[in-house]
Amino acid sequence: MSPTWPPEAANAPGSEQLLTLLDTTTGEGLVIHLWNDQAAYDSFAARRQELVAQSKELGSTVDSGRLYEVTYRS
């Protein structure tokens, strides 16, 4: 993950919450990014691809990602 990823993505218009989870013993991680709506998610798509490419250049292995809908929130 590039050093600019979390702050830039977290502050993108329409970003509601960004969580990065890291297993410190293996170095594996997971990013959960909540967006206000589909339009906000879509508008960040091009920049997301640039950040993923930067992360890969730094040696990170980045999954292509999965899109889930929030079905419960407390």
PDB file of N, CA, C, O and CB in Angstrom:
ATOM      1  N   MET A   1       0.853  -1.166   0.000  1.00  0.00           N
ATOM      2  CA  MET A   1       0.000   0.000   0.000  1.00  0.00           C
ATOM      3  C   MET A   1       0.900   1.230   0.000  1.00  0.00           C
ATOM      4  O   MET A   1       1.842   1.310   0.788  1.00  0.00           O
ATOM      5  CB  MET A   1      -0.971  -0.003   1.223  1.00  0.00           C
ATOM      6  N   SER A   2       0.621   2.171  -0.862  1.00  0.00           N
ATOM      7  CA  SER A   2       1.479   3.347  -0.920  1.00  0.00           C
ATOM      8  C   SER A   2       1.239   4.238   0.289  1.00  0.00           C
ATOM      9  O   SER A   2       0.135   4.254   0.835  1.00  0.00           O
ATOM     10  CB  SER A   2       1.239   4.130  -2.217  1.00  0.00           C
ATOM     11  N   PRO A   3       2.261   4.982   0.717  1.00  0.00           N
ATOM     12  CA  PRO A   3       2.106   5.839   1.899  1.00  0.00           C
ATOM     13  C   PRO A   3       1.030   6.907   1.741  1.00  0.00           C
ATOM     14  O   PRO A   3       0.480   7.379   2.736  1.00  0.00           O
ATOM     15  CB  PRO A   3       3.415   6.503   2.216  1.00  0.00           C
ATOM     16  N   THR A   4       0.721   7.297   0.499  1.00  0.00           N
ATOM     17  CA  THR A   4      -0.303   8.336   0.296  1.00  0.00           C
ATOM     18  C   THR A   4      -1.709   7.772   0.259  1.00  0.00           C
ATOM     19  O   THR A   4      -2.681   8.520   0.360  1.00  0.00           O
ATOM     20  CB  THR A   4      -0.035   9.086  -0.987  1.00  0.00           C
ATOM     21  N   TRP A   5      -1.828   6.454   0.114  1.00  0.00           N
ATOM     22  CA  TRP A   5      -3.150   5.849  -0.082  1.00  0.00           C
ATOM     23  C   TRP A   5      -4.142   6.171   1.028  1.00  0.00           C
ATOM     24  O   TRP A   5      -5.170   6.783   0.742  1.00  0.00           O
ATOM     25  CB  TRP A   5      -3.010   4.364  -0.198  1.00  0.00           C
ATOM     26  N   PRO A   6      -3.892   5.793   2.274  1.00  0.00           N
ATOM     27  CA  PRO A   6      -4.945   6.003   3.272  1.00  0.00           C
ATOM     28  C   PRO A   6      -5.405   7.454   3.418  1.00  0.00           C
ATOM     29  O   PRO A   6      -6.610   7.699   3.358  1.00  0.00           O
ATOM     30  CB  PRO A   6      -4.468   5.516   4.594  1.00  0.00           C
ATOM     31  N   PRO A   7      -4.511   8.430   3.607  1.00  0.00           N
ATOM     32  CA  PRO A   7      -5.014   9.802   3.791  1.00  0.00           C
ATOM     33  C   PRO A   7      -5.738  10.343   2.554  1.00  0.00           C
ATOM     34  O   PRO A   7      -6.792  10.969   2.676  1.00  0.00           O
ATOM     35  CB  PRO A   7      -3.862  10.729   4.143  1.00  0.00           C
ATOM     36  N   GLU A   8      -5.188  10.109   1.390  1.00  0.00           N
ATOM     37  CA  GLU A   8      -5.816  10.632   0.175  1.00  0.00           C
ATOM     38  C   GLU A   8      -7.178   9.992  -0.055  1.00  0.00           C
ATOM     39  O   GLU A   8      -8.150  10.693  -0.337  1.00  0.00           O
ATOM     40  CB  GLU A   8      -4.913  10.395  -1.041  1.00  0.00           C
ATOM     41  N   ALA A   9      -7.258   8.694   0.061  1.00  0.00           N
ATOM     42  CA  ALA A   9      -8.524   8.001  -0.155  1.00  0.00           C
ATOM     43  C   ALA A   9      -9.539   8.359   0.924  1.00  0.00           C
ATOM     44  O   ALA A   9     -10.718   8.559   0.632  1.00  0.00           O
ATOM     45  CB  ALA A   9      -8.304   6.490  -0.188  1.00  0.00           C
ATOM     46  N   ALA A  10      -9.084   8.437   2.162  1.00  0.00           N
ATOM     47  CA  ALA A  10      -9.993   8.753   3.270  1.00  0.00           C
ATOM     48  C   ALA A  10     -10.585  10.142   3.139  1.00  0.00           C
ATOM     49  O   ALA A  10     -11.697  10.388   3.607  1.00  0.00           O
ATOM     50  CB  ALA A  10      -9.268   8.632   4.597  1.00  0.00           C
ATOM     51  N   ASN A  11      -9.857  11.056   2.510  1.00  0.00           N
ATOM     52  CA  ASN A  11     -10.327  12.431   2.367  1.00  0.00           C
ATOM     53  C   ASN A  11     -10.970  12.721   1.020  1.00  0.00           C
ATOM     54  O   ASN A  11     -11.309  13.869   0.730  1.00  0.00           O
ATOM     55  CB  ASN A  11      -9.191  13.371   2.578  1.00  0.00           C
ATOM     56  N   ALA A  12     -11.140  11.706   0.203  1.00  0.00           N
ATOM     57  CA  ALA A  12     -11.774  11.894  -1.103  1.00  0.00           C
ATOM     58  C   ALA A  12     -13.242  12.273  -0.908  1.00  0.00           C
ATOM     59  O   ALA A  12     -13.879  11.817   0.041  1.00  0.00           O
ATOM     60  CB  ALA A  12     -11.650  10.606  -1.971  1.00  0.00           C
ATOM     61  N   PRO A  13     -13.775  13.096  -1.795  1.00  0.00           N
ATOM     62  CA  PRO A  13     -15.193  13.445  -1.686  1.00  0.00           C
ATOM     63  C   PRO A  13     -16.070  12.199  -1.679  1.00  0.00           C
ATOM     64  O   PRO A  13     -15.926  11.333  -2.541  1.00  0.00           O
ATOM     65  CB  PRO A  13     -15.605  14.367  -2.835  1.00  0.00           C
ATOM     66  N   GLY A  14     -16.966  12.106  -0.723  1.00  0.00           N
ATOM     67  CA  GLY A  14     -17.872  10.979  -0.616  1.00  0.00           C
ATOM     68  C   GLY A  14     -17.343   9.815   0.194  1.00  0.00           C
ATOM     69  O   GLY A  14     -18.058   8.836   0.407  1.00  0.00           O
ATOM     70  N   SER A  15     -16.093   9.905   0.655  1.00  0.00           N
ATOM     71  CA  SER A  15     -15.532   8.853   1.499  1.00  0.00           C
ATOM     72  C   SER A  15     -16.099   9.001   2.904  1.00  0.00           C
ATOM     73  O   SER A  15     -16.020  10.073   3.505  1.00  0.00           O
ATOM     74  CB  SER A  15     -13.972   8.913   1.518  1.00  0.00           C
ATOM     75  N   GLU A  16     -16.665   7.934   3.415  1.00  0.00           N
ATOM     76  CA  GLU A  16     -17.261   7.981   4.748  1.00  0.00           C
ATOM     77  C   GLU A  16     -16.323   7.427   5.815  1.00  0.00           C
ATOM     78  O   GLU A  16     -16.198   8.007   6.893  1.00  0.00           O
ATOM     79  CB  GLU A  16     -18.567   7.207   4.761  1.00  0.00           C
ATOM     80  N   GLN A  17     -15.666   6.314   5.522  1.00  0.00           N
ATOM     81  CA  GLN A  17     -14.772   5.688   6.498  1.00  0.00           C
ATOM     82  C   GLN A  17     -13.790   4.804   5.759  1.00  0.00           C
ATOM     83  O   GLN A  17     -14.155   4.130   4.795  1.00  0.00           O
ATOM     84  CB  GLN A  17     -15.568   4.867   7.553  1.00  0.00           C
ATOM     85  N   LEU A  18     -12.539   4.804   6.210  1.00  0.00           N
ATOM     86  CA  LEU A  18     -11.523   3.943   5.640  1.00  0.00           C
ATOM     87  C   LEU A  18     -10.836   3.218   6.780  1.00  0.00           C
ATOM     88  O   LEU A  18     -10.303   3.846   7.695  1.00  0.00           O
ATOM     89  CB  LEU A  18     -10.505   4.750   4.784  1.00  0.00           C
ATOM     90  N   LEU A  19     -10.849   1.902   6.723  1.00  0.00           N
ATOM     91  CA  LEU A  19     -10.195   1.071   7.738  1.00  0.00           C
ATOM     92  C   LEU A  19      -9.108   0.262   7.052  1.00  0.00           C
ATOM     93  O   LEU A  19      -9.349  -0.326   5.998  1.00  0.00           O
ATOM     94  CB  LEU A  19     -11.220   0.132   8.466  1.00  0.00           C
ATOM     95  N   THR A  20      -7.926   0.224   7.629  1.00  0.00           N
ATOM     96  CA  THR A  20      -6.876  -0.649   7.132  1.00  0.00           C
ATOM     97  C   THR A  20      -6.547  -1.630   8.251  1.00  0.00           C
ATOM     98  O   THR A  20      -6.214  -1.228   9.366  1.00  0.00           O
ATOM     99  CB  THR A  20      -5.605   0.165   6.677  1.00  0.00           C
ATOM    100  N   LEU A  21      -6.640  -2.896   7.948  1.00  0.00           N
ATOM    101  CA  LEU A  21      -6.385  -3.959   8.913  1.00  0.00           C
ATOM    102  C   LEU A  21      -5.094  -4.651   8.507  1.00  0.00           C
ATOM    103  O   LEU A  21      -4.907  -4.973   7.334  1.00  0.00           O
ATOM    104  CB  LEU A  21      -7.579  -4.975   8.983  1.00  0.00           C
ATOM    105  N   LEU A  22      -4.204  -4.884   9.462  1.00  0.00           N
ATOM    106  CA  LEU A  22      -2.917  -5.486   9.164  1.00  0.00           C
ATOM    107  C   LEU A  22      -2.608  -6.601  10.149  1.00  0.00           C
ATOM    108  O   LEU A  22      -2.701  -6.418  11.363  1.00  0.00           O
ATOM    109  CB  LEU A  22      -1.814  -4.432   9.189  1.00  0.00           C
ATOM    110  N   ASP A  23      -2.243  -7.750   9.616  1.00  0.00           N
ATOM    111  CA  ASP A  23      -1.728  -8.844  10.433  1.00  0.00           C
ATOM    112  C   ASP A  23      -0.227  -8.612  10.508  1.00  0.00           C
ATOM    113  O   ASP A  23       0.489  -8.856   9.538  1.00  0.00           O
ATOM    114  CB  ASP A  23      -2.089 -10.282   9.829  1.00  0.00           C
ATOM    115  N   THR A  24       0.248  -8.146  11.644  1.00  0.00           N
ATOM    116  CA  THR A  24       1.656  -7.773  11.774  1.00  0.00           C
ATOM    117  C   THR A  24       2.601  -8.967  11.743  1.00  0.00           C
ATOM    118  O   THR A  24       3.801  -8.799  11.525  1.00  0.00           O
ATOM    119  CB  THR A  24       1.861  -7.011  13.050  1.00  0.00           C
ATOM    120  N   THR A  25       2.077 -10.166  11.958  1.00  0.00           N
ATOM    121  CA  THR A  25       2.949 -11.340  11.904  1.00  0.00           C
ATOM    122  C   THR A  25       3.203 -11.798  10.472  1.00  0.00           C
ATOM    123  O   THR A  25       4.261 -12.354  10.179  1.00  0.00           O
ATOM    124  CB  THR A  25       2.342 -12.480  12.707  1.00  0.00           C
ATOM    125  N   THR A  26       2.243 -11.569   9.581  1.00  0.00           N
ATOM    126  CA  THR A  26       2.404 -12.014   8.190  1.00  0.00           C
ATOM    127  C   THR A  26       2.605 -10.860   7.213  1.00  0.00           C
ATOM    128  O   THR A  26       3.112 -11.059   6.108  1.00  0.00           O
ATOM    129  CB  THR A  26       1.198 -12.820   7.768  1.00  0.00           C
ATOM    130  N   GLY A  27       2.207  -9.650   7.621  1.00  0.00           N
ATOM    131  CA  GLY A  27       2.282  -8.507   6.717  1.00  0.00           C
ATOM    132  C   GLY A  27       1.085  -8.404   5.793  1.00  0.00           C
ATOM    133  O   GLY A  27       1.004  -7.486   4.976  1.00  0.00           O
ATOM    134  N   GLU A  28       0.149  -9.344   5.917  1.00  0.00           N
ATOM    135  CA  GLU A  28      -1.056  -9.300   5.090  1.00  0.00           C
ATOM    136  C   GLU A  28      -2.021  -8.268   5.646  1.00  0.00           C
ATOM    137  O   GLU A  28      -2.094  -8.050   6.856  1.00  0.00           O
ATOM    138  CB  GLU A  28      -1.732 -10.689   5.019  1.00  0.00           C
ATOM    139  N   GLY A  29      -2.757  -7.637   4.746  1.00  0.00           N
ATOM    140  CA  GLY A  29      -3.686  -6.619   5.204  1.00  0.00           C
ATOM    141  C   GLY A  29      -4.974  -6.610   4.401  1.00  0.00           C
ATOM    142  O   GLY A  29      -5.117  -7.305   3.395  1.00  0.00           O
ATOM    143  N   LEU A  30      -5.885  -5.815   4.870  1.00  0.00           N
ATOM    144  CA  LEU A  30      -7.185  -5.661   4.251  1.00  0.00           C
ATOM    145  C   LEU A  30      -7.614  -4.213   4.404  1.00  0.00           C
ATOM    146  O   LEU A  30      -7.448  -3.619   5.469  1.00  0.00           O
ATOM    147  CB  LEU A  30      -8.229  -6.627   4.875  1.00  0.00           C
ATOM    148  N   VAL A  31      -8.161  -3.650   3.346  1.00  0.00           N
ATOM    149  CA  VAL A  31      -8.677  -2.286   3.395  1.00  0.00           C
ATOM    150  C   VAL A  31     -10.192  -2.356   3.227  1.00  0.00           C
ATOM    151  O   VAL A  31     -10.699  -2.994   2.304  1.00  0.00           O
ATOM    152  CB  VAL A  31      -8.020  -1.379   2.287  1.00  0.00           C
ATOM    153  N   ILE A  32     -10.900  -1.695   4.130  1.00  0.00           N
ATOM    154  CA  ILE A  32     -12.353  -1.581   4.036  1.00  0.00           C
ATOM    155  C   ILE A  32     -12.653  -0.100   3.887  1.00  0.00           C
ATOM    156  O   ILE A  32     -12.343   0.698   4.771  1.00  0.00           O
ATOM    157  CB  ILE A  32     -13.088  -2.206   5.297  1.00  0.00           C
ATOM    158  N   HIS A  33     -13.253   0.260   2.772  1.00  0.00           N
ATOM    159  CA  HIS A  33     -13.523   1.663   2.493  1.00  0.00           C
ATOM    160  C   HIS A  33     -15.025   1.836   2.284  1.00  0.00           C
ATOM    161  O   HIS A  33     -15.608   1.255   1.368  1.00  0.00           O
ATOM    162  CB  HIS A  33     -12.722   2.156   1.246  1.00  0.00           C
ATOM    163  N   LEU A  34     -15.632   2.629   3.134  1.00  0.00           N
ATOM    164  CA  LEU A  34     -17.065   2.901   3.040  1.00  0.00           C
ATOM    165  C   LEU A  34     -17.279   4.233   2.326  1.00  0.00           C
ATOM    166  O   LEU A  34     -16.651   5.239   2.654  1.00  0.00           O
ATOM    167  CB  LEU A  34     -17.723   2.919   4.451  1.00  0.00           C
ATOM    168  N   TRP A  35     -18.166   4.218   1.359  1.00  0.00           N
ATOM    169  CA  TRP A  35     -18.485   5.404   0.569  1.00  0.00           C
ATOM    170  C   TRP A  35     -19.925   5.815   0.816  1.00  0.00           C
ATOM    171  O   TRP A  35     -20.765   4.980   1.149  1.00  0.00           O
ATOM    172  CB  TRP A  35     -18.247   5.147  -0.932  1.00  0.00           C
ATOM    173  N   ASN A  36     -20.208   7.086   0.654  1.00  0.00           N
ATOM    174  CA  ASN A  36     -21.572   7.585   0.847  1.00  0.00           C
ATOM    175  C   ASN A  36     -22.547   6.987  -0.152  1.00  0.00           C
ATOM    176  O   ASN A  36     -23.701   6.718   0.183  1.00  0.00           O
ATOM    177  CB  ASN A  36     -21.597   9.095   0.738  1.00  0.00           C
ATOM    178  N   ASP A  37     -22.084   6.779  -1.378  1.00  0.00           N
ATOM    179  CA  ASP A  37     -22.957   6.218  -2.414  1.00  0.00           C
ATOM    180  C   ASP A  37     -22.117   5.692  -3.578  1.00  0.00           C
ATOM    181  O   ASP A  37     -20.900   5.875  -3.614  1.00  0.00           O
ATOM    182  CB  ASP A  37     -23.969   7.282  -2.915  1.00  0.00           C
ATOM    183  N   GLN A  38     -22.771   5.052  -4.505  1.00  0.00           N
ATOM    184  CA  GLN A  38     -22.087   4.458  -5.660  1.00  0.00           C
ATOM    185  C   GLN A  38     -21.396   5.525  -6.500  1.00  0.00           C
ATOM    186  O   GLN A  38     -20.309   5.289  -7.027  1.00  0.00           O
ATOM    187  CB  GLN A  38     -23.083   3.673  -6.526  1.00  0.00           C
ATOM    188  N   ALA A  39     -22.010   6.687  -6.630  1.00  0.00           N
ATOM    189  CA  ALA A  39     -21.418   7.754  -7.434  1.00  0.00           C
ATOM    190  C   ALA A  39     -20.074   8.203  -6.852  1.00  0.00           C
ATOM    191  O   ALA A  39     -19.130   8.446  -7.604  1.00  0.00           O
ATOM    192  CB  ALA A  39     -22.381   8.947  -7.523  1.00  0.00           C
ATOM    193  N   ALA A  40     -19.978   8.313  -5.538  1.00  0.00           N
ATOM    194  CA  ALA A  40     -18.721   8.702  -4.895  1.00  0.00           C
ATOM    195  C   ALA A  40     -17.654   7.634  -5.134  1.00  0.00           C
ATOM    196  O   ALA A  40     -16.502   7.949  -5.435  1.00  0.00           O
ATOM    197  CB  ALA A  40     -18.930   8.925  -3.375  1.00  0.00           C
ATOM    198  N   TYR A  41     -18.047   6.382  -4.998  1.00  0.00           N
ATOM    199  CA  TYR A  41     -17.132   5.268  -5.259  1.00  0.00           C
ATOM    200  C   TYR A  41     -16.630   5.322  -6.701  1.00  0.00           C
ATOM    201  O   TYR A  41     -15.430   5.215  -6.953  1.00  0.00           O
ATOM    202  CB  TYR A  41     -17.829   3.913  -4.983  1.00  0.00           C
ATOM    203  N   ASP A  42     -17.548   5.487  -7.632  1.00  0.00           N
ATOM    204  CA  ASP A  42     -17.196   5.519  -9.053  1.00  0.00           C
ATOM    205  C   ASP A  42     -16.298   6.700  -9.398  1.00  0.00           C
ATOM    206  O   ASP A  42     -15.398   6.575 -10.228  1.00  0.00           O
ATOM    207  CB  ASP A  42     -18.453   5.572  -9.899  1.00  0.00           C
ATOM    208  N   SER A  43     -16.538   7.849  -8.764  1.00  0.00           N
ATOM    209  CA  SER A  43     -15.753   9.035  -9.105  1.00  0.00           C
ATOM    210  C   SER A  43     -14.290   8.902  -8.671  1.00  0.00           C
ATOM    211  O   SER A  43     -13.427   9.594  -9.210  1.00  0.00           O
ATOM    212  CB  SER A  43     -16.371  10.269  -8.462  1.00  0.00           C
ATOM    213  N   PHE A  44     -14.004   8.038  -7.722  1.00  0.00           N
ATOM    214  CA  PHE A  44     -12.632   7.837  -7.257  1.00  0.00           C
ATOM    215  C   PHE A  44     -11.938   6.695  -8.005  1.00  0.00           C
ATOM    216  O   PHE A  44     -10.769   6.414  -7.742  1.00  0.00           O
ATOM    217  CB  PHE A  44     -12.625   7.554  -5.757  1.00  0.00           C
ATOM    218  N   ALA A  45     -12.632   6.042  -8.921  1.00  0.00           N
ATOM    219  CA  ALA A  45     -12.131   4.833  -9.578  1.00  0.00           C
ATOM    220  C   ALA A  45     -10.793   5.029 -10.288  1.00  0.00           C
ATOM    221  O   ALA A  45      -9.895   4.201 -10.133  1.00  0.00           O
ATOM    222  CB  ALA A  45     -13.143   4.345 -10.567  1.00  0.00           C
ATOM    223  N   ALA A  46     -10.642   6.087 -11.050  1.00  0.00           N
ATOM    224  CA  ALA A  46      -9.399   6.291 -11.800  1.00  0.00           C
ATOM    225  C   ALA A  46      -8.226   6.512 -10.848  1.00  0.00           C
ATOM    226  O   ALA A  46      -7.148   5.952 -11.046  1.00  0.00           O
ATOM    227  CB  ALA A  46      -9.536   7.490 -12.762  1.00  0.00           C
ATOM    228  N   ARG A  47      -8.434   7.320  -9.824  1.00  0.00           N
ATOM    229  CA  ARG A  47      -7.357   7.579  -8.868  1.00  0.00           C
ATOM    230  C   ARG A  47      -7.035   6.319  -8.079  1.00  0.00           C
ATOM    231  O   ARG A  47      -5.874   6.073  -7.753  1.00  0.00           O
ATOM    232  CB  ARG A  47      -7.742   8.723  -7.911  1.00  0.00           C
ATOM    233  N   ARG A  48      -8.051   5.517  -7.770  1.00  0.00           N
ATOM    234  CA  ARG A  48      -7.829   4.256  -7.065  1.00  0.00           C
ATOM    235  C   ARG A  48      -6.885   3.364  -7.867  1.00  0.00           C
ATOM    236  O   ARG A  48      -5.974   2.759  -7.301  1.00  0.00           O
ATOM    237  CB  ARG A  48      -9.170   3.530  -6.809  1.00  0.00           C
ATOM    238  N   GLN A  49      -7.095   3.280  -9.176  1.00  0.00           N
ATOM    239  CA  GLN A  49      -6.240   2.446 -10.022  1.00  0.00           C
ATOM    240  C   GLN A  49      -4.799   2.959 -10.030  1.00  0.00           C
ATOM    241  O   GLN A  49      -3.858   2.165 -10.048  1.00  0.00           O
ATOM    242  CB  GLN A  49      -6.791   2.403 -11.454  1.00  0.00           C
ATOM    243  N   GLU A  50      -4.626   4.280 -10.017  1.00  0.00           N
ATOM    244  CA  GLU A  50      -3.278   4.853  -9.951  1.00  0.00           C
ATOM    245  C   GLU A  50      -2.600   4.485  -8.626  1.00  0.00           C
ATOM    246  O   GLU A  50      -1.423   4.124  -8.608  1.00  0.00           O
ATOM    247  CB  GLU A  50      -3.334   6.392 -10.115  1.00  0.00           C
ATOM    248  N   LEU A  51      -3.333   4.576  -7.538  1.00  0.00           N
ATOM    249  CA  LEU A  51      -2.768   4.253  -6.226  1.00  0.00           C
ATOM    250  C   LEU A  51      -2.429   2.772  -6.113  1.00  0.00           C
ATOM    251  O   LEU A  51      -1.414   2.413  -5.516  1.00  0.00           O
ATOM    252  CB  LEU A  51      -3.742   4.649  -5.120  1.00  0.00           C
ATOM    253  N   VAL A  52      -3.261   1.921  -6.674  1.00  0.00           N
ATOM    254  CA  VAL A  52      -2.983   0.484  -6.684  1.00  0.00           C
ATOM    255  C   VAL A  52      -1.701   0.213  -7.475  1.00  0.00           C
ATOM    256  O   VAL A  52      -0.859  -0.575  -7.043  1.00  0.00           O
ATOM    257  CB  VAL A  52      -4.180  -0.305  -7.292  1.00  0.00           C
ATOM    258  N   ALA A  53      -1.554   0.862  -8.628  1.00  0.00           N
ATOM    259  CA  ALA A  53      -0.353   0.675  -9.442  1.00  0.00           C
ATOM    260  C   ALA A  53       0.883   1.134  -8.680  1.00  0.00           C
ATOM    261  O   ALA A  53       1.915   0.464  -8.729  1.00  0.00           O
ATOM    262  CB  ALA A  53      -0.473   1.441 -10.771  1.00  0.00           C
ATOM    263  N   GLN A  54       0.802   2.260  -7.976  1.00  0.00           N
ATOM    264  CA  GLN A  54       1.925   2.746  -7.178  1.00  0.00           C
ATOM    265  C   GLN A  54       2.284   1.746  -6.082  1.00  0.00           C
ATOM    266  O   GLN A  54       3.461   1.494  -5.826  1.00  0.00           O
ATOM    267  CB  GLN A  54       1.593   4.112  -6.560  1.00  0.00           C
ATOM    268  N   SER A  55       1.273   1.184  -5.442  1.00  0.00           N
ATOM    269  CA  SER A  55       1.508   0.208  -4.377  1.00  0.00           C
ATOM    270  C   SER A  55       2.220  -1.023  -4.921  1.00  0.00           C
ATOM    271  O   SER A  55       3.130  -1.556  -4.285  1.00  0.00           O
ATOM    272  CB  SER A  55       0.184  -0.197  -3.714  1.00  0.00           C
ATOM    273  N   LYS A  56       1.802  -1.469  -6.100  1.00  0.00           N
ATOM    274  CA  LYS A  56       2.445  -2.631  -6.717  1.00  0.00           C
ATOM    275  C   LYS A  56       3.898  -2.334  -7.055  1.00  0.00           C
ATOM    276  O   LYS A  56       4.761  -3.200  -6.907  1.00  0.00           O
ATOM    277  CB  LYS A  56       1.687  -3.057  -7.980  1.00  0.00           C
ATOM    278  N   GLU A  57       4.177  -1.107  -7.512  1.00  0.00           N
ATOM    279  CA  GLU A  57       5.546  -0.722  -7.828  1.00  0.00           C
ATOM    280  C   GLU A  57       6.429  -0.746  -6.581  1.00  0.00           C
ATOM    281  O   GLU A  57       7.635  -0.975  -6.674  1.00  0.00           O
ATOM    282  CB  GLU A  57       5.570   0.665  -8.464  1.00  0.00           C
ATOM    283  N   LEU A  58       5.829  -0.509  -5.422  1.00  0.00           N
ATOM    284  CA  LEU A  58       6.569  -0.521  -4.160  1.00  0.00           C
ATOM    285  C   LEU A  58       6.702  -1.930  -3.582  1.00  0.00           C
ATOM    286  O   LEU A  58       7.273  -2.120  -2.508  1.00  0.00           O
ATOM    287  CB  LEU A  58       5.885   0.386  -3.149  1.00  0.00           C
ATOM    288  N   GLY A  59       6.164  -2.921  -4.311  1.00  0.00           N
ATOM    289  CA  GLY A  59       6.319  -4.303  -3.888  1.00  0.00           C
ATOM    290  C   GLY A  59       5.115  -4.914  -3.201  1.00  0.00           C
ATOM    291  O   GLY A  59       5.171  -6.066  -2.769  1.00  0.00           O
ATOM    292  N   SER A  60       4.034  -4.171  -3.091  1.00  0.00           N
ATOM    293  CA  SER A  60       2.827  -4.719  -2.471  1.00  0.00           C
ATOM    294  C   SER A  60       2.089  -5.617  -3.456  1.00  0.00           C
ATOM    295  O   SER A  60       2.135  -5.400  -4.667  1.00  0.00           O
ATOM    296  CB  SER A  60       1.902  -3.586  -1.982  1.00  0.00           C
ATOM    297  N   THR A  61       1.419  -6.610  -2.930  1.00  0.00           N
ATOM    298  CA  THR A  61       0.517  -7.427  -3.733  1.00  0.00           C
ATOM    299  C   THR A  61      -0.878  -6.899  -3.464  1.00  0.00           C
ATOM    300  O   THR A  61      -1.333  -6.881  -2.321  1.00  0.00           O
ATOM    301  CB  THR A  61       0.640  -8.970  -3.391  1.00  0.00           C
ATOM    302  N   VAL A  62      -1.550  -6.472  -4.508  1.00  0.00           N
ATOM    303  CA  VAL A  62      -2.855  -5.843  -4.345  1.00  0.00           C
ATOM    304  C   VAL A  62      -3.896  -6.643  -5.101  1.00  0.00           C
ATOM    305  O   VAL A  62      -3.763  -6.874  -6.303  1.00  0.00           O
ATOM    306  CB  VAL A  62      -2.831  -4.381  -4.833  1.00  0.00           C
ATOM    307  N   ASP A  63      -4.930  -7.062  -4.397  1.00  0.00           N
ATOM    308  CA  ASP A  63      -6.061  -7.767  -4.996  1.00  0.00           C
ATOM    309  C   ASP A  63      -6.830  -6.768  -5.856  1.00  0.00           C
ATOM    310  O   ASP A  63      -6.792  -5.564  -5.602  1.00  0.00           O
ATOM    311  CB  ASP A  63      -6.990  -8.408  -3.898  1.00  0.00           C
ATOM    312  N   SER A  64      -7.513  -7.261  -6.855  1.00  0.00           N
ATOM    313  CA  SER A  64      -8.278  -6.372  -7.730  1.00  0.00           C
ATOM    314  C   SER A  64      -9.447  -5.712  -7.005  1.00  0.00           C
ATOM    315  O   SER A  64     -10.017  -4.740  -7.499  1.00  0.00           O
ATOM    316  CB  SER A  64      -8.792  -7.143  -8.930  1.00  0.00           C
ATOM    317  N   GLY A  65      -9.800  -6.232  -5.847  1.00  0.00           N
ATOM    318  CA  GLY A  65     -10.854  -5.623  -5.052  1.00  0.00           C
ATOM    319  C   GLY A  65     -12.200  -6.282  -5.239  1.00  0.00           C
ATOM    320  O   GLY A  65     -12.469  -6.925  -6.253  1.00  0.00           O
ATOM    321  N   ARG A  66     -13.020  -6.110  -4.261  1.00  0.00           N
ATOM    322  CA  ARG A  66     -14.387  -6.630  -4.292  1.00  0.00           C
ATOM    323  C   ARG A  66     -15.306  -5.529  -3.799  1.00  0.00           C
ATOM    324  O   ARG A  66     -14.942  -4.763  -2.907  1.00  0.00           O
ATOM    325  CB  ARG A  66     -14.536  -7.929  -3.421  1.00  0.00           C
ATOM    326  N   LEU A  67     -16.466  -5.447  -4.361  1.00  0.00           N
ATOM    327  CA  LEU A  67     -17.434  -4.430  -3.973  1.00  0.00           C
ATOM    328  C   LEU A  67     -18.583  -5.095  -3.230  1.00  0.00           C
ATOM    329  O   LEU A  67     -19.263  -5.971  -3.766  1.00  0.00           O
ATOM    330  CB  LEU A  67     -17.953  -3.651  -5.212  1.00  0.00           C
ATOM    331  N   TYR A  68     -18.786  -4.672  -2.006  1.00  0.00           N
ATOM    332  CA  TYR A  68     -19.865  -5.199  -1.173  1.00  0.00           C
ATOM    333  C   TYR A  68     -20.795  -4.057  -0.803  1.00  0.00           C
ATOM    334  O   TYR A  68     -20.365  -2.907  -0.714  1.00  0.00           O
ATOM    335  CB  TYR A  68     -19.308  -5.898   0.103  1.00  0.00           C
ATOM    336  N   GLU A  69     -22.056  -4.365  -0.588  1.00  0.00           N
ATOM    337  CA  GLU A  69     -23.001  -3.384  -0.066  1.00  0.00           C
ATOM    338  C   GLU A  69     -23.139  -3.579   1.430  1.00  0.00           C
ATOM    339  O   GLU A  69     -23.177  -4.711   1.911  1.00  0.00           O
ATOM    340  CB  GLU A  69     -24.377  -3.502  -0.763  1.00  0.00           C
ATOM    341  N   VAL A  70     -23.213  -2.492   2.160  1.00  0.00           N
ATOM    342  CA  VAL A  70     -23.436  -2.571   3.610  1.00  0.00           C
ATOM    343  C   VAL A  70     -24.890  -2.932   3.819  1.00  0.00           C
ATOM    344  O   VAL A  70     -25.785  -2.232   3.345  1.00  0.00           O
ATOM    345  CB  VAL A  70     -23.072  -1.219   4.341  1.00  0.00           C
ATOM    346  N   THR A  71     -25.131  -4.037   4.536  1.00  0.00           N
ATOM    347  CA  THR A  71     -26.506  -4.457   4.766  1.00  0.00           C
ATOM    348  C   THR A  71     -26.935  -4.263   6.216  1.00  0.00           C
ATOM    349  O   THR A  71     -28.118  -4.372   6.538  1.00  0.00           O
ATOM    350  CB  THR A  71     -26.674  -5.904   4.374  1.00  0.00           C
ATOM    351  N   TYR A  72     -25.975  -3.977   7.085  1.00  0.00           N
ATOM    352  CA  TYR A  72     -26.290  -3.683   8.480  1.00  0.00           C
ATOM    353  C   TYR A  72     -25.239  -2.745   9.015  1.00  0.00           C
ATOM    354  O   TYR A  72     -24.046  -2.908   8.759  1.00  0.00           O
ATOM    355  CB  TYR A  72     -26.368  -4.976   9.336  1.00  0.00           C
ATOM    356  N   ARG A  73     -25.694  -1.763   9.760  1.00  0.00           N
ATOM    357  CA  ARG A  73     -24.774  -0.830  10.395  1.00  0.00           C
ATOM    358  C   ARG A  73     -25.374  -0.369  11.697  1.00  0.00           C
ATOM    359  O   ARG A  73     -26.541   0.019  11.740  1.00  0.00           O
ATOM    360  CB  ARG A  73     -24.465   0.369   9.478  1.00  0.00           C
ATOM    361  N   SER A  74     -24.588  -0.403  12.769  1.00  0.00           N
ATOM    362  CA  SER A  74     -25.124   0.010  14.069  1.00  0.00           C
ATOM    363  C   SER A  74     -24.789   1.458  14.346  1.00  0.00           C
ATOM    364  O   SER A  74     -25.157   1.987  15.395  1.00  0.00           O
ATOM    365  CB  SER A  74     -24.579  -0.878  15.191  1.00  0.00           C
TER     366      SER A  74
END
